Amino acid sequence: MRQSQLFTKTLRSDPKDETSVNARLLARGGFIYKNSAGVYTFLPLGWRVIGKIAQIIREEMNAIAGQEIFMPALVEKKYWLATNRWDTPIGFRVQGLEDRVTSFTLGWTHEEVITEIASHFIRSLKDLPLAVYQIQTKFRNEARAKSGLLRGREFMMKDLYSFHSSQEDFENYYQKVRRAYEKIFRRCGLKTIYTIAAGGAFTGSQTHEFQVISPVGEDMILVCQKCRYAENKEISQLKNSDPCPKCRGVVKKEPAIEVGNIFPLGTKYSAAFNLKNVIMGSYGIGLGRLMGAVVEVHHDQDGIIWPESVAPYQIHLLEIGKATARKIYQDLQAKAVAVLYDDRPLAAGEKLKDADLLGLPIRAIVSEKTGAGKVEIRKRNQNKCSIISAKTLALI
């Protein structure tokens, strides 16, 4: 991609109404645009990041027998009435035309919808287990949208739903999902802590969250410094410096960002839709929140430091002065290397600042100083520079 043709431009100052690191850096870099409180557009660079995250999620969900589907965002009142969740205040309600009495909400979750669908295809317990997932937009009437992508009113979510013939089969699959989630977050460059939490509007039982320790985290967790056992403060009886109930290590209170959760649903939804003796589970990951958490963890004073696995492009090719990098750019494209080519007629200092802000894994500079057929490279997470031949750039 030629940077001169990119739809967006970088900003020189932080947006006035954003305080979180992820919101400031992503807006300044042209990854996202704030339309309303808690409502964002993912711009070309940001959408490429979301695409990378979605691909990682799909690979790991498919590996545990998840089948991808896509359900409607418009959910009719009858679904919510079946489980007594129509009056849950988190949903945005939608009324049809005056001559139509049917009411809807914009989907804030899909347990009811998927269970009603499954009731048409699960004819006996012999059809189980089954697991389906989607990546879809959710809408939640948050009283206070804040922290950029970490808490929004409209956001993309991967939700997986599983159906089982026994509690044992469900528990085995629950652990498979746990391991898959840990792999997803690790591949995205995050270290997560498996945390016991409350069920909220989804289930009456305890659930589990995947938390990333961060000073901007909205959650507070109590985590053992030895074995990493953790509980969300909302349900925990532990206090700071208490002994861990598992290993007697020291428990510490830490702010954290929730990037995923898994829910045992039991038969709450299956019973409501006449799926007798079917045990269910629900498992969610917010893609935008995950993207925001990556930025909160991977940045410095100059900008973002994208992990290679989710970076929008792998190489940022900068053309400085009178030197031209067009041939190198064409060669990289021919080898299917994801490259952002800064061919703009700007001063070197401006290009270097933008490169640090955008945070692509490798910066490659072509200038009179590098010499013919040579480039100066530096990894975004390192200070060391080196000169290499242009032919070997695609092999890094």
C-alpha positions in Angstrom: 0.0 0.0 0.0 1.4 3.4 -0.9 1.0 5.7 2.0 0.3 8.7 -0.3 -2.9 6.8 -1.4 -4.0 5.8 2.1 -7.5 6.9 3.0 -6.4 8.3 6.3 -3.7 10.7 7.6 -2.0 10.8 11.0 -2.9 13.4 13.6 -0.3 15.6 15.3 -2.1 15.8 18.6 -4.3 13.6 20.8 -8.1 13.8 20.3 -9.5 16.2 23.0 -12.1 13.8 24.3 -9.9 10.6 24.6 -7.8 9.8 27.6 -7.0 6.1 27.3 -3.8 5.1 25.5 -5.5 2.9 23.0 -8.1 5.5 22.0 -5.4 8.2 21.6 -2.9 6.3 19.6 -5.4 4.5 17.4 -7.1 7.7 16.6 -3.9 9.6 15.9 -2.6 6.8 13.7 -5.7 6.7 11.7 -6.7 3.2 12.8 -10.1 4.2 14.1 -12.5 7.2 14.0 -14.9 8.0 16.8 -18.4 8.6 15.5 -20.2 8.8 18.9 -19.5 7.8 22.5 -18.7 4.1 22.4 -19.1 3.9 18.6 -16.1 3.7 16.3 -15.3 3.2 12.6 -12.4 0.9 11.9 -10.4 2.6 9.2 -8.2 0.7 6.6 -5.3 0.2 9.0 -7.5 -0.7 11.9 -9.6 -3.1 9.8 -6.5 -5.0 8.8 -5.7 -5.5 12.4 -9.2 -6.7 13.1 -8.8 -9.1 10.2 -5.6 -10.5 11.6 -7.3 -11.0 15.0 -10.3 -12.6 13.4 -8.2 -15.1 11.4 -6.4 -16.2 14.6 -9.7 -16.7 16.3 -11.1 -18.7 13.4 -8.1 -21.0 13.3 -8.4 -21.8 17.0 -12.2 -22.2 17.0 -12.1 -24.5 13.9 -9.4 -26.5 15.7 -11.9 -27.4 18.5 -14.7 -28.3 16.1 -16.4 -25.0 16.0 -18.5 -24.3 12.9 -18.9 -20.7 11.8 -22.3 -19.2 11.2 -23.8 -15.7 11.1 -26.9 -14.7 13.1 -29.1 -11.6 12.7 -28.4 -8.5 14.7 -32.1 -7.8 14.9 -33.6 -10.0 17.6 -37.3 -10.3 18.0 -39.0 -9.9 21.4 -40.3 -13.5 21.5 -36.7 -14.8 22.0 -36.1 -12.7 25.0 -39.5 -13.4 26.5 -38.7 -17.2 26.5 -36.0 -16.6 29.0 -37.4 -13.5 30.8 -34.7 -11.2 29.5 -36.8 -8.8 27.5 -36.7 -6.2 30.3 -32.9 -6.4 30.7 -31.9 -2.7 30.4 -28.7 -3.3 28.4 -30.5 -3.8 25.1 -31.3 -1.1 22.5 -35.0 -1.6 21.6 -36.3 -1.1 18.0 -39.9 -0.5 17.2 -41.3 -1.3 13.7 -43.7 0.8 11.7 -47.0 1.8 13.3 -49.0 -0.9 11.6 -46.6 -3.6 13.0 -46.7 -4.6 16.6 -43.6 -6.7 16.6 -40.7 -5.3 18.7 -37.0 -6.1 18.5 -33.8 -5.3 20.2 -30.4 -5.0 18.6 -28.6 -8.2 19.6 -26.5 -7.8 22.7 -26.0 -11.5 22.9 -27.3 -14.6 21.1 -28.0 -17.4 23.5 -31.7 -17.4 22.8 -31.3 -17.2 19.0 -28.8 -20.0 18.7 -30.8 -22.3 21.0 -34.0 -21.8 19.1 -32.1 -22.6 15.8 -30.5 -25.6 17.4 -33.9 -27.0 18.5 -34.7 -27.6 14.9 -31.6 -29.7 14.2 -30.8 -31.5 17.4 -33.3 -34.4 17.3 -31.7 -36.6 20.0 -28.7 -36.6 22.3 -26.9 -38.8 19.7 -26.5 -35.6 17.6 -24.3 -34.1 20.3 -21.8 -32.6 21.0 -22.1 -29.6 18.6 -20.4 -26.2 18.7 -21.1 -23.1 16.5 -19.6 -19.6 16.5 -20.0 -16.3 14.8 -18.1 -13.0 14.6 -20.7 -10.3 14.6 -21.6 -6.8 15.8 -23.1 -6.5 19.3 -25.0 -3.5 20.7 -25.1 -2.8 24.4 -26.7 0.2 26.1 -23.7 1.0 28.3 -24.5 3.8 30.7 -21.0 5.1 30.4 -19.0 4.2 27.3 -15.3 4.9 28.0 -11.7 3.8 27.5 -11.8 3.8 23.8 -12.2 0.3 22.4 -12.3 -1.3 25.9 -15.9 -0.4 26.6 -18.2 0.5 23.7 -21.9 0.5 22.8 -21.3 -1.1 19.4 -18.5 -3.7 19.0 -17.5 -6.9 17.2 -17.6 -10.1 19.2 -16.8 -13.7 18.6 -19.3 -15.8 20.4 -19.2 -19.6 20.5 -22.0 -21.8 21.7 -21.7 -25.5 22.6 -24.3 -28.2 23.2 -23.7 -31.4 25.2 -25.4 -34.6 26.3 -23.7 -34.8 29.7 -22.0 -32.6 32.3 -18.8 -34.5 31.8 -18.7 -33.9 28.1 -19.5 -30.2 28.7 -16.7 -29.9 31.2 -14.2 -31.5 28.9 -15.1 -29.1 26.1 -15.0 -26.1 28.5 -11.3 -26.9 29.2 -10.7 -27.2 25.4 -12.1 -23.7 25.0 -10.0 -22.5 27.8 -6.8 -23.8 26.2 -7.9 -22.4 22.8 -8.5 -19.0 24.3 -5.1 -19.0 26.0 -3.5 -19.8 22.7 -5.5 -17.0 20.9 -4.4 -14.4 23.4 -0.8 -15.6 23.4 -0.7 -15.5 19.6 -2.0 -11.9 19.8 0.9 -11.0 22.1 -1.0 -10.9 25.4 -0.4 -12.7 28.7 -3.8 -13.5 30.3 -4.8 -14.7 33.8 -7.7 -17.2 34.1 -10.0 -15.6 36.6 -13.1 -16.8 38.5 -16.0 -14.3 38.0 -19.7 -13.8 38.3 -22.3 -14.8 35.7 -24.3 -11.6 35.5 -27.3 -11.6 33.1 -26.0 -14.8 31.3 -26.0 -17.5 34.0 -26.4 -18.0 37.7 -23.2 -19.9 38.1 -19.6 -18.8 38.4 -17.9 -18.1 35.1 -14.3 -17.5 34.0 -12.6 -14.4 32.5 -9.3 -14.0 30.8 -7.7 -10.9 32.3 -4.7 -8.8 31.2 -3.0 -6.9 34.0 -3.0 -3.2 33.0 -3.2 0.1 34.9 -6.1 1.2 32.8 -8.1 -2.0 33.5 -11.7 -1.5 34.6 -11.7 -4.7 36.6 -9.9 -5.5 39.8 -8.6 -9.0 40.3 -7.0 -10.8 43.2 -4.2 -12.8 41.8 -1.7 -15.1 43.5 1.9 -14.1 42.8 3.0 -17.7 42.9 0.5 -20.0 41.1 -1.5 -17.2 39.3 -4.9 -18.4 40.8 -7.2 -15.4 40.5 -10.7 -14.2 41.4 -12.6 -11.1 40.3 -13.0 -8.6 43.1 -16.8 -8.6 42.5 -17.1 -12.1 43.8 -13.9 -12.6 45.8 -13.6 -12.9 49.6 -9.9 -12.4 49.3 -8.1 -9.2 50.2 -4.7 -7.8 49.2 -1.8 -9.7 50.8 -4.0 -12.6 51.8 -2.6 -16.2 51.5 -3.7 -17.9 48.3 -6.3 -20.6 48.9 -4.6 -22.9 46.4 -0.9 -22.7 47.3 -0.6 -20.2 50.2 1.3 -17.7 48.1 0.7 -14.0 48.5 -2.4 -12.6 46.8 -2.1 -9.1 45.2 -4.9 -6.8 44.0 -4.3 -5.8 40.3 -6.3 -3.7 37.8 -7.0 -5.7 34.6 -8.6 -5.7 31.2 -11.1 -8.5 30.5 -10.4 -9.7 26.9 -12.5 -12.9 27.0 -15.0 -15.0 29.0 -16.5 -18.4 29.2 -19.9 -19.3 30.7 -21.4 -22.6 31.9 -25.0 -22.2 30.9 -26.4 -25.5 32.2 -29.9 -26.1 30.9 -31.2 -22.5 31.3 -31.6 -21.8 27.6 -32.1 -25.3 26.3 -35.1 -25.9 28.6 -36.7 -22.7 27.5 -36.6 -23.9 23.9 -37.6 -27.5 24.5 -34.1 -29.0 24.1 -34.5 -31.5 27.0 -31.4 -32.6 28.9 -29.0 -30.5 26.7 -26.2 -28.8 28.5 -24.8 -25.6 27.0 -21.8 -23.3 27.2 -21.2 -19.8 25.9 -17.8 -18.3 25.1 -17.0 -14.7 24.1 -14.1 -12.6 22.8 -14.5 -8.9 21.9 -12.3 -8.2 18.9 -12.1 -4.5 19.3 -11.4 -4.8 23.0 -8.7 -7.3 22.2 -7.2 -4.8 19.8 -7.4 -2.0 22.4 -5.7 -4.3 25.0 -2.9 -5.0 22.6 -2.2 -1.3 22.3 -2.4 -0.7 26.0 0.2 -3.4 26.6 2.4 -2.8 23.5 3.3 0.9 23.2 5.9 3.5 24.2 6.0 7.3 24.3 6.3 7.5 20.6 3.4 5.2 19.5 2.2 1.7 19.1 4.4 -1.4 18.9 2.3 -4.0 17.1 3.1 -7.7 17.6 3.9 -9.2 14.2 0.9 -11.5 14.4 -1.7 -8.7 14.3 0.2 -5.8 12.7 -1.6 -4.3 9.7 1.6 -4.5 7.6 4.9 -6.2 8.4 7.3 -3.7 6.8 7.1 0.1 6.8 9.2 1.2 3.8 10.3 4.8 4.0 11.7 6.7 1.1 13.9 9.6 2.4 15.3 12.5 0.3 15.9 11.9 -3.4 16.3 8.2 -3.1 13.6 6.0 -4.6 12.2 2.8 -3.0 9.7 2.0 -5.8 11.6 -1.0 -7.1 12.0 -2.5 -3.6 8.3 -1.9 -3.0 7.4 -3.7 -6.2 9.7 -6.6 -5.3 8.2 -7.0 -1.9 4.7 -7.0 -3.3 5.7 -9.6 -5.8 6.8 -11.8 -2.9 3.5 -11.2 -1.1 5.1 -9.3 1.7 2.7 -7.0 3.5 4.3 -3.6 3.1 3.3 0.0 3.7 5.3 2.3 1.4 5.8 5.8 2.6 6.3 7.6 -0.8 4.9 10.9 0.5 6.9 14.1 -0.3 7.6 14.9 3.4 10.7 15.6 5.5 12.5 12.7 7.0 11.6 13.7 10.6 7.9 13.7 9.8 8.1 10.3 8.2 10.1 8.8 11.1 7.6 10.2 13.6 4.7 8.6 11.7 6.5 5.3 11.5 6.9 5.2 15.3 3.3 6.2 15.8 2.0 3.5 13.4 4.2 0.9 15.0 4.8 -1.7 12.2 7.2 -4.4 13.2 10.0 -3.5 10.8 11.0 0.0 9.5 13.1 0.0 6.3 14.7 3.2 5.2 16.0 3.9 1.7 18.1 7.1 1.4 21.3 8.4 -0.2 23.2 7.3 3.0 22.2 3.6 2.7 23.7 3.3 -0.8 22.4 1.6 -3.9 20.6 -1.7 -3.3 20.8 -1.3 0.5 18.2 -0.5 3.2 18.5 0.5 6.9 16.3 -1.6 9.0 15.1 -1.4 12.6 12.6 -3.4 14.5 10.0 -1.3 16.2 10.6 -3.0 19.6 14.4 -2.5 19.4 16.8 0.5 19.1 19.5 -1.3 17.1 19.7 -0.4 13.3 21.5 -2.3 10.6 22.2 -2.1 6.9 21.1 -5.0 4.7 20.7 -5.7 1.0 17.3 -4.9 -0.4 17.1 -8.5 -1.7 17.2 -10.0 1.8 14.5 -7.6 3.2 11.7 -10.0 2.3 13.4 -12.8 4.2 13.4 -11.0 7.6 
